[in-house]
Amino acid sequence: DNPHCVAVCPVDATHKRPDGIVLIDNERCIGCRFCIAACPYSARVFHWIEPINNEQDKDLTYDVELNVPQRKGTISKCLFSADRLREGKMPYCVSACPNGVYYFGDENEDAVTNGTTKETVRFKKLLEDNAGYR
């Protein structure tokens, strides 16, 4: 409930939404990389070079939920499709997976939903039945 990455950010660019999703505001990010060091999931990346879509995204208004457009010298991570979660939808990767291997949910509620079949199952049972781990 208290992500280390949020605590170490000196400019409050990394912040946690009320629903628990941690976002990075790249308009505030100074690229210090403290959040990378604090992340227990090794889920953050530093943009050493200009992003691939830099030229085509240059006129876009920055959206913190999409992390677009990205900038050299800032940090990115998976945002769990924060824009879709706000609308009550599944993340893009979960809903688009043709093989039905992605589930998304809340570990505290012990419920996850498959993005392809829309089947909701107990998280603990899913791990147990499939020799999975978290």
N, C-alpha and C positions, 0 to 999 in steps of 0.2 A: 504493500500500500504506500510505501515511501521509497520510490525509485531512487537509487543512488545517483543516476544521471541528472535528475532534477536538482538534487541537493548540491552538486558540484558546479553547476553552470553559473559562472559569475555574472552573467547578463540576463538571466531568466529566459533565455531563448528556448531551453528545454522545459516544457511544462506538462502537467498532467491534467487532462480534462476530467470533469466530474464522473464520466462513465469509465474512467480508468485508462483510457488510451493516452499514451505519451507522444506528444508532438514536438517538432523542432521548428521554431520560427527563424527561417534563414535570413530574414531582414534584420534580426537582432544578433544572430550568431556571429561571433568573432573568430571562429575556427581554432579555438585554444586546444581542442581535443580532450579536455578533461572528461567529458561525457563518454568518450570512447574508452578511456581508461577505467571509468567506473561501471561500464555496462557488463553485467555478468553473462550476457548472452552472445557477446562478440557480434552484435547485430548492427553496429554503426560503421559507416564508411566516411572517409574524408575525401573531398573533391580536390585532388591535386591539380587537375587540368580543367579546362572549360568543358562543361557537359556537352554531350554529342548534339543535342537539340538546341544548343544555345542560340544559334542564329534564327531558327524558326520560332522560338519561344520569346524572343526579345521584347515583343510588344504586349505580351500577356501581363495581366495584373497578377501579382503574387497571391497564391492561395495556400495558406498554411496547412490545410487539410489534404491537399494534393502534393505539396512540396514542389510546386511548379510556378515559375521557372526556377531551376536550380542554379547555383552560382559556384564558381571556383572559390576554394578557400573556406567552404562551409561543410557541415555534416549532414548526412542523410541516413535514414533507416526505414524499415518497413513501417508504414503508418496504419496498417490493417484497414486500408481504404476508409479512412475516417469520415469522408464525405458520405459514403454509402451507409456506414453504421448510424450516422446521425439520422438518416432517412429510414432506418429499420431494415436495411437490406444487408445481404451477405457481402463480404469483401470480394473484389473483382476476381482474385485467384481462386477462391472457393467456389464461386458461382460459375466460373468458366471452365473448370477442370472437366475434361471429357471422360476421365476414368473414375470419377467419384471417390478419389482418395483423400480429399481435403474435408475436414470437419472444422467447424468454428463454434465457439460457445464460451461459457463461463465456468471455469474450474470450481469456483466457490458454489455455484448452483448445481454442479455435477451434471451438466447437460450440454451436449454438443449436437450440432445439426450438420448433416452432410449437404454440401452445396448442390450436388447433382440430383440425389433422390429426395431431398428435403426431409429425410428421416431424422428424427431427434432421438438420441440414445443417451444412456448414462455414461459419462466420461470414464469413470472408474471401470465399468464393465467393458467398454470398448478397449481400454488398455489391457485389461485382464484377458479378454478373449483373443486378442491379437498379439500377445506377448510384447506389447508396446511399453514405452516409458515416456515420461515428460521431462 
